[in-house]
Amino acid sequence: MHRTKFKIAIVDDSKTAINYIKFFLKKLGLNNIVIFQSPVKFLEFLKENDDIDIVFIDYIMPYVNGIEVLQKIKQIDKDILTVMM
């Protein structure tokens, strides 16, 4: 698969962190990126969309931490690659 075809999600409550990660992913030619500052909204999105390939997850977020998000992602789709930050 050509790397620009990957659909990547960034889940982080920090706009600064999101912009930093997005900048480097785009430098690598990865442009199909969706962004979520709310882990709850991301999980709702994921339940309705099965085209996410990779998720970058912040470890410390309000309401739901990164470990809980990771566990819920794997319940929805075990094949999604995840990167905990």
Secondary structure, 3 states (H helix, E strand, C coil): CCHHHCCEEEECCCHHHHHHHHHHHHHCCCCCEEEECCHHHHHHHHHHCCCCCEEEECCCCCCCCHHHHHHHHHHHCCCCEEEEC
